[in-house]
Amino acid sequence: MLVMFRCKNFSSFRDEVVLDMRATSYTQHPSHIIKHDSVNLLKTLAIYGANASGKSNLISAMHWYERIIFSHLFQGNQSEHMNEELDSRKLTSIQPFLLSENNDSCIELEMVFLHQNKLFQYGFSIQESLILSEWLTVDNTNVFDRDNKGISFGKKYEAQLKNFKKYREDRLYLSVLDYFATDEMKETVDCFKDYFRNRFNVHFELILESSIKGTVDSWSHSKRLVQDDMFRSKVAEYIRKIDVGIDDIKIEKEWVLNKKTGQKEQEPLIKTIHSVYNEAGLRVGSKAFDLPQESSGTLRFLSFIQEILTLIEKGGVFVIDELSARLHPLLTKFIVDIFQSDKNQNQAQLIFTTHDTSILNKDQFRRDEILFVDKNEFGASTIYSLADLKTVRQDATYNKDYFSGKYGAIPIFQSAENGNGGD
C-alpha cells in the first residue's frame, strides 16, 4: 500500500510536494478506508487540474521513480529494456524545474509504502546520471544513508553491511544490497523488490498509451488472460457488464512466421466474440473479431480491467494518468466503484488524474480523496487536497464549485470575443 510519495525540483514542481494517502478524520464513506494498525489509508485518490497544471508531471515523477528502481534491481525481460534506455540517455529526459535562476538540477524522489507488514521509506536524489544521495529506513529503523561524503549504516545493520561500502556513483546502493545481502537483509530487499514487481503499477499516458492496441495484444501484458481460463471468464464478465457488444473472449492459435528463426510457430491470439443477428433481430450465430477491430476505448478498458482484477485479488497500487481518456464517464465511475467497494478486501488502491467532473461529488469521494494541482505565478506546480480548504460547506456541490473557481486549479483565459484573435 502506498502511504505517501514526495518529489522536489521535478519538472514543474520546484518545491517539495507530497501526495499523501493517509486518511484524515472525516467520517464519510468509511468503506473507502484501509485500516492498518495505527494508520488509515485511502483506497482512491482523484487528481484534478487545468491543462499544463502539472497533473501528468506528478504521475511522471512516480513513473520515473519506479523506472529507476527497475533499471537497477531487475535483470532480464522488461528491466533490460529499461536499463538500456536509461543508460543510453543518462536520465537526461528527467527534467528539473527550469524556471528558476539558481539552475538547480538535483531532483529528489521518495516513497513511503507498506508491504508484507513492513514499512519502507526509500528515496534518492539524482543529477543527470549521478546518484547524489540515497536513504532507506524499514519500520522506522535506519538501514543506510548515502551522500557526497560516503555511506553510513544504522546500528541494527552496521555489523552485516559494514563490509559493503563500495558503490558506483551512477548506481543505487540498493543494488549492492540486492547482490550481497544475506539472511534478514536479503528478505527485506526481496520484499522491497516484490512490491515494485507485483504490487505497484504506473500507467503513464505519454509513454504507454501510444500503442494501446499493441499493449493489450502483447503476450507480456495479457499472459494471464491467455493462460488462465477462470481469469479470462472473469474479464469477459466485466466486459459484458459495460455493454460494448462483446459476448465473450476466446483464445485462438494461429501460425505466424518467427522472423528470427524463419520458422512458423503457433501463437495465441486474443479474439472478442460478437453476436450475429438476422433481419428479424434474432441471434443466429457469432463472429470473432481481432483486437485491432475494437475501439480504443474498449481496448483501454480491457487493458485496465486485467490489471484491476489482479490487484483486487492480491492488493497493490494502480496509478493511471488520464483515467477517463476515451472512456465514457459511466465507465470511469465503474472503475472507481470497484476500488471503493466493500469487495476490495485486499488493500488495492487507485490513484488517477482526470478532467471528468461527473464523479466530482460527495457521493463518490471523501474530501481527502480529491487532490488539486495548480500553478502559481512563478510557473511552479503546487498540490492541495479538498480537505485542506477550510471554507468548503457540508452541502457543497463539488463539481459546480470547482467550475466556479472556488477551489482553484482551473484554466483562466480570455473569451474568444474579447481576445486579440491571434493578431
C-alpha positions as CSV (number, residue, x, y, z in Angstrom):
1,M,0.0,0.0,0.0
2,L,1.2,3.5,-0.8
3,V,1.4,5.8,2.2
4,M,2.9,8.8,0.5
5,F,5.1,9.9,-2.4
6,R,7.3,13.0,-2.4
7,C,9.1,14.8,-5.2
8,K,11.2,18.0,-5.3
9,N,12.6,20.0,-8.2
10,F,11.0,17.6,-10.7
11,S,9.6,19.1,-14.0
12,S,7.0,21.8,-13.0
13,F,7.4,21.0,-9.2
14,R,10.0,23.5,-7.9
15,D,9.3,23.0,-4.2
16,E,8.7,19.8,-2.3
17,V,5.2,18.3,-2.8
18,V,3.7,15.3,-1.1
19,L,1.0,13.0,-2.4
20,D,-0.4,11.7,0.9
21,M,-2.7,8.6,1.0
22,R,-3.3,8.9,4.8
23,A,-6.9,9.5,5.6
24,T,-8.0,12.5,7.6
25,S,-10.6,12.4,10.4
26,Y,-13.5,12.8,8.0
27,T,-16.1,10.2,8.7
28,Q,-17.8,10.0,5.3
29,H,-17.5,6.8,3.2
30,P,-15.9,4.5,5.8
31,S,-15.7,1.8,3.2
32,H,-13.2,3.9,1.3
33,I,-10.6,3.5,4.1
34,I,-8.0,0.8,4.5
35,K,-7.3,0.3,8.2
36,H,-3.8,-0.9,9.1
37,D,-2.6,-0.7,12.7
38,S,-2.1,2.9,13.5
39,V,-2.6,4.4,10.1
40,N,-5.8,4.6,7.9
41,L,-5.1,4.8,4.2
42,L,-7.3,5.9,1.3
43,K,-8.4,3.4,-1.4
44,T,-8.7,6.1,-4.1
45,L,-7.3,9.5,-5.0
46,A,-8.6,11.6,-7.8
47,I,-6.3,14.4,-9.1
48,Y,-7.8,17.4,-10.9
49,G,-6.3,20.5,-12.5
50,A,-6.1,22.5,-15.6
51,N,-4.1,21.5,-18.7
52,A,-0.4,22.1,-18.1
53,S,-1.0,22.5,-14.4
54,G,1.3,19.6,-13.6
55,K,-1.1,16.6,-13.1
56,S,0.8,14.4,-15.5
57,N,4.1,15.6,-14.1
58,L,3.1,14.1,-10.7
59,I,2.4,10.8,-12.3
60,S,5.6,11.1,-14.4
61,A,7.6,11.5,-11.2
62,M,6.1,8.3,-9.8
63,H,6.8,6.6,-13.2
64,W,10.5,7.6,-13.2
65,Y,10.9,6.7,-9.5
66,E,9.6,3.2,-10.4
67,R,11.6,3.0,-13.6
68,I,15.0,3.9,-12.0
69,I,14.4,1.3,-9.3
70,F,13.6,-1.3,-12.0
71,S,16.7,-0.5,-14.1
72,H,19.0,-1.1,-11.1
73,L,17.3,-4.0,-9.3
74,F,15.9,-6.3,-12.0
75,Q,17.7,-8.3,-14.6
76,G,16.1,-9.6,-17.9
77,N,12.8,-9.1,-19.5
78,Q,11.2,-5.7,-19.1
79,S,14.1,-4.3,-16.9
80,E,16.7,-5.0,-19.6
81,H,14.8,-2.6,-21.9
82,M,14.5,0.0,-19.2
83,N,18.2,-0.3,-18.3
84,E,19.4,0.2,-21.9
85,E,17.2,3.2,-22.4
86,L,18.2,4.8,-19.1
87,D,21.9,4.1,-19.7
88,S,21.8,5.5,-23.2
89,R,20.1,8.7,-22.3
90,K,21.7,9.0,-18.9
91,L,18.4,10.1,-17.4
92,T,18.6,13.4,-19.3
93,S,14.9,13.1,-20.2
94,I,14.1,13.7,-16.5
95,Q,13.9,17.5,-16.3
96,P,14.3,19.5,-13.1
97,F,12.4,22.8,-12.6
98,L,13.7,25.1,-15.3
99,L,12.1,28.5,-14.4
100,S,14.4,29.4,-11.5
101,E,17.6,31.4,-11.8
102,N,19.6,29.1,-9.5
103,N,19.6,26.4,-12.1
104,D,19.4,23.6,-9.5
105,S,19.4,20.3,-11.4
106,C,19.2,18.0,-8.4
107,I,15.9,16.0,-8.3
108,E,14.6,14.3,-5.2
109,L,12.1,11.4,-5.3
110,E,10.9,9.4,-2.2
111,M,8.2,6.9,-1.4
112,V,6.7,5.5,1.8
113,F,4.9,2.2,1.4
114,L,3.6,-0.8,3.3
115,H,4.2,-4.3,2.0
116,Q,4.2,-7.7,3.8
117,N,3.8,-5.8,7.2
118,K,7.0,-3.8,6.6
119,L,7.0,0.0,6.4
120,F,9.6,1.2,3.8
121,Q,10.8,4.7,3.4
122,Y,13.1,4.9,0.4
123,G,14.4,7.9,-1.6
124,F,17.2,9.3,-3.6
125,S,18.4,12.5,-5.3
126,I,19.8,12.4,-8.8
127,Q,21.6,14.8,-11.1
128,E,21.6,13.5,-14.7
129,S,23.2,10.1,-14.3
130,L,24.7,10.6,-10.9
131,I,23.1,9.5,-7.6
132,L,23.9,12.3,-5.1
133,S,22.1,10.9,-2.1
134,E,20.1,7.8,-1.1
135,W,18.4,6.6,2.0
136,L,16.4,3.6,3.3
137,T,14.5,3.0,6.6
138,V,12.5,-0.1,7.4
139,D,9.9,0.0,10.2
140,N,11.3,3.4,11.2
141,T,14.8,2.0,11.7
142,N,17.6,3.4,9.6
143,V,19.2,1.0,7.2
144,F,21.6,3.3,5.4
145,D,22.2,6.9,4.4
146,R,24.4,7.9,1.5
147,D,25.6,11.3,0.5
148,N,28.6,13.0,-1.1
149,K,30.7,12.1,2.0
150,G,30.0,8.4,1.8
151,I,27.6,5.9,3.3
152,S,26.6,5.2,6.9
153,F,24.5,2.4,8.4
154,G,22.0,2.2,11.2
155,K,23.1,0.5,14.4
156,K,20.9,-2.5,13.7
157,Y,22.5,-3.1,10.3
158,E,26.1,-1.9,10.8
159,A,27.6,-5.4,11.5
160,Q,26.1,-7.1,8.4
161,L,26.7,-4.2,6.0
162,K,30.0,-2.6,7.1
163,N,32.0,-4.7,4.5
164,F,29.8,-3.5,1.6
165,K,30.7,0.2,1.4
166,K,31.8,0.3,-2.2
167,Y,29.3,1.5,-4.8
168,R,29.3,3.4,-8.1
169,E,28.2,7.0,-8.4
170,D,25.7,6.2,-11.1
171,R,24.2,3.1,-9.3
172,L,21.7,2.9,-6.4
173,Y,23.3,1.4,-3.3
174,L,20.1,-0.7,-3.1
175,S,21.5,-2.8,-6.0
176,V,24.6,-3.5,-3.8
177,L,22.4,-4.8,-1.0
178,D,20.5,-6.9,-3.5
179,Y,23.7,-8.6,-4.6
180,F,25.5,-9.0,-1.3
181,A,22.9,-9.1,1.5
182,T,22.0,-12.3,3.3
183,D,19.5,-13.5,5.9
184,E,17.2,-10.8,7.2
185,M,18.6,-8.1,5.0
186,K,18.1,-10.3,1.9
187,E,14.5,-10.9,2.9
188,T,13.9,-7.2,3.3
189,V,15.3,-6.4,-0.1
190,D,13.3,-9.2,-1.7
191,C,10.2,-7.8,0.0
192,F,11.1,-4.4,-1.5
193,K,11.5,-5.8,-5.0
194,D,8.3,-7.8,-4.8
195,Y,6.3,-4.6,-4.2
196,F,7.6,-3.0,-7.3
197,R,7.5,-6.1,-9.4
198,N,4.0,-7.2,-8.4
199,R,2.1,-4.5,-6.4
200,F,2.9,-1.1,-7.9
201,N,1.9,-0.2,-11.5
202,V,2.1,3.2,-13.1
203,H,0.2,3.6,-16.4
204,F,1.7,6.9,-17.7
205,E,-0.3,8.2,-20.7
206,L,2.5,9.7,-22.8
207,I,4.7,6.5,-22.5
208,L,2.3,3.6,-22.5
209,E,-0.8,4.9,-24.4
210,S,0.9,5.5,-27.7
211,S,0.1,2.0,-28.8
212,I,-2.7,0.7,-26.6
213,K,-3.7,-1.9,-29.2
214,G,-0.2,-3.4,-29.2
215,T,-0.1,-3.3,-25.4
216,V,-3.3,-5.2,-24.9
217,D,-2.4,-7.7,-27.6
218,S,1.1,-8.3,-26.3
219,W,1.9,-11.6,-24.7
220,S,3.6,-9.9,-21.6
221,H,0.6,-7.8,-20.9
222,S,-2.1,-10.4,-21.4
223,K,-0.3,-13.5,-20.4
224,R,-2.7,-14.4,-17.6
225,L,-5.7,-13.7,-19.9
226,V,-4.3,-16.2,-22.4
227,Q,-3.3,-18.9,-19.9
228,D,-5.9,-18.7,-17.1
229,D,-9.4,-19.8,-18.2
230,M,-11.1,-18.7,-15.0
231,F,-9.5,-15.3,-15.1
232,R,-10.5,-14.9,-18.8
233,S,-14.1,-15.7,-17.9
234,K,-14.0,-13.1,-15.2
235,V,-12.6,-10.4,-17.5
236,A,-15.3,-11.4,-20.1
237,E,-17.9,-11.0,-17.4
238,Y,-16.8,-7.4,-16.7
239,I,-16.6,-6.7,-20.5
240,R,-20.3,-7.8,-20.8
241,K,-21.2,-5.5,-17.9
242,I,-20.1,-2.4,-19.8
243,D,-22.3,-3.2,-22.8
244,V,-19.9,-2.7,-25.7
245,G,-21.3,-5.6,-27.7
246,I,-18.8,-8.2,-26.7
247,D,-20.2,-11.5,-25.6
248,D,-17.0,-13.4,-24.7
249,I,-13.3,-13.5,-25.1
250,K,-11.6,-16.5,-26.7
251,I,-8.1,-17.6,-27.5
252,E,-7.3,-18.9,-30.9
253,K,-3.9,-20.2,-32.1
254,E,-2.6,-19.2,-35.4
255,W,0.5,-20.0,-37.3
256,V,2.9,-17.0,-37.6
257,L,6.3,-16.6,-39.0
258,N,9.1,-16.1,-36.5
259,K,11.3,-13.5,-38.1
260,K,14.4,-14.6,-36.1
261,T,14.2,-18.3,-36.9
262,G,12.4,-18.2,-40.2
263,Q,10.1,-20.9,-38.9
264,K,6.3,-20.9,-38.5
265,E,5.1,-21.1,-34.9
266,Q,1.8,-21.3,-33.2
267,E,0.9,-18.1,-31.4
268,P,-2.1,-17.4,-29.2
269,L,-4.3,-14.5,-30.4
270,I,-7.0,-12.8,-28.3
271,K,-10.4,-12.7,-30.0
272,T,-13.6,-10.9,-29.0
273,I,-16.8,-12.7,-29.7
274,H,-19.8,-10.7,-31.1
275,S,-23.4,-11.9,-31.8
276,V,-24.7,-12.1,-35.3
277,Y,-28.4,-11.3,-35.9
278,N,-30.8,-11.7,-38.8
279,E,-33.1,-9.1,-40.1
280,A,-35.8,-10.1,-37.6
281,G,-33.4,-9.3,-34.8
282,L,-32.9,-12.9,-33.8
283,R,-29.4,-14.1,-32.8
284,V,-28.2,-16.6,-35.4
285,G,-24.6,-17.1,-34.5
286,S,-21.4,-15.3,-33.5
287,K,-18.3,-13.8,-35.1
288,A,-14.7,-13.5,-33.8
289,F,-13.0,-10.1,-34.0
290,D,-9.3,-9.3,-33.8
291,L,-8.4,-6.8,-31.1
292,P,-7.5,-4.0,-33.6
293,Q,-11.1,-4.1,-34.7
294,E,-12.3,-2.9,-31.3
295,S,-12.5,0.8,-30.4
296,S,-9.6,2.4,-28.5
297,G,-11.9,3.0,-25.5
298,T,-12.9,-0.7,-25.4
299,L,-9.2,-1.7,-25.6
300,R,-8.3,0.7,-22.9
301,F,-10.9,-0.8,-20.6
302,L,-9.7,-4.3,-21.5
303,S,-6.2,-3.3,-20.6
304,F,-7.2,-1.7,-17.3
305,I,-9.6,-4.4,-16.1
306,Q,-6.9,-7.1,-16.3
307,E,-4.7,-5.0,-14.0
308,I,-7.6,-4.1,-11.8
309,L,-8.9,-7.6,-11.2
310,T,-5.4,-8.9,-10.4
311,L,-4.9,-6.0,-7.9
312,I,-8.3,-6.6,-6.3
313,E,-7.3,-10.3,-5.8
314,K,-3.9,-9.7,-4.2
315,G,-3.6,-6.0,-3.4
316,G,-1.5,-3.3,-4.8
317,V,-1.4,0.2,-6.3
318,F,-2.7,1.3,-9.7
319,V,-1.6,4.7,-10.8
320,I,-3.2,6.0,-14.0
321,D,-2.6,9.2,-16.0
322,E,-5.9,10.4,-17.6
323,L,-8.1,7.5,-16.4
324,S,-11.1,8.9,-18.2
325,A,-9.4,9.4,-21.6
326,R,-11.6,7.7,-24.3
327,L,-13.8,6.2,-21.6
328,H,-17.5,7.1,-21.1
329,P,-18.0,8.9,-17.7
330,L,-20.0,5.9,-16.5
331,L,-17.0,3.6,-17.3
332,T,-14.8,5.9,-15.2
333,K,-17.2,5.7,-12.4
334,F,-17.5,1.9,-12.8
335,I,-13.7,1.6,-12.4
336,V,-13.6,3.9,-9.3
337,D,-16.5,2.0,-7.7
338,I,-14.6,-1.3,-8.0
339,F,-11.8,0.1,-5.8
340,Q,-14.1,1.8,-3.3
341,S,-16.5,-1.1,-2.8
342,D,-16.5,-3.4,0.2
343,K,-15.4,-6.2,-2.1
344,N,-11.9,-4.6,-2.2
345,Q,-10.7,-6.5,0.8
346,N,-7.0,-6.8,-0.2
347,Q,-6.0,-3.2,0.2
348,A,-5.9,-2.2,-3.5
349,Q,-5.5,1.5,-4.2
350,L,-6.3,3.6,-7.3
351,I,-4.6,7.0,-8.0
352,F,-5.6,8.8,-11.2
353,T,-5.7,12.1,-13.0
354,T,-8.8,13.1,-14.8
355,H,-10.9,16.0,-16.2
356,D,-14.1,14.1,-15.6
357,T,-16.1,16.2,-13.2
358,S,-19.2,14.0,-13.4
359,I,-17.7,12.0,-10.5
360,L,-16.5,15.1,-8.6
361,N,-19.1,14.9,-5.9
362,K,-19.5,13.9,-2.2
363,D,-21.4,10.8,-3.1
364,Q,-18.3,9.4,-4.9
365,F,-15.5,10.8,-2.8
366,R,-14.5,11.9,0.6
367,R,-12.8,15.4,0.7
368,D,-9.4,13.9,1.3
369,E,-9.8,11.7,-1.8
370,I,-9.8,14.8,-4.1
371,L,-6.5,16.4,-4.9
372,F,-5.9,19.6,-7.0
373,V,-2.8,20.6,-8.9
374,D,-2.3,24.2,-9.8
375,K,0.5,26.5,-11.0
376,N,1.5,29.7,-9.2
377,E,2.6,33.0,-10.7
378,F,6.2,31.7,-11.0
379,G,5.2,28.7,-13.1
380,A,5.7,26.2,-10.3
381,S,3.1,23.5,-9.6
382,T,1.6,23.0,-6.2
383,I,-0.8,20.4,-4.9
384,Y,-3.5,20.5,-2.2
385,S,-6.5,18.4,-1.1
386,L,-10.1,19.5,-0.9
387,A,-9.8,18.6,2.8
388,D,-7.2,21.4,3.1
389,L,-9.8,24.0,2.1
390,K,-11.5,25.0,5.3
391,T,-14.2,27.1,3.6
392,V,-15.9,24.1,1.9
393,R,-19.5,23.8,3.2
394,Q,-21.0,20.4,4.2
395,D,-23.7,20.8,1.5
396,A,-21.2,21.9,-1.2
397,T,-21.6,20.7,-4.7
398,Y,-18.0,19.9,-5.6
399,N,-18.2,19.9,-9.4
400,K,-20.2,23.1,-9.5
401,D,-17.9,24.9,-7.1
402,Y,-14.9,23.6,-8.9
403,F,-16.1,25.1,-12.2
404,S,-16.9,28.4,-10.5
405,G,-13.3,28.7,-9.4
406,K,-13.8,28.2,-5.7
407,Y,-11.1,25.5,-5.4
408,G,-8.7,26.9,-8.0
409,A,-6.8,24.5,-10.4
410,I,-8.9,25.6,-13.4
411,P,-7.7,27.4,-16.6
412,I,-8.2,31.2,-16.7
413,F,-8.4,32.6,-20.2
414,Q,-9.9,35.4,-22.2
415,S,-13.1,34.8,-24.1
416,A,-12.9,34.5,-27.9
417,E,-14.9,37.8,-28.3
418,N,-12.6,39.7,-26.0
419,G,-9.2,38.2,-27.0
420,N,-6.8,39.5,-29.6
421,G,-7.8,36.8,-32.0
422,G,-4.2,36.0,-32.7
423,D,-3.3,39.4,-34.0
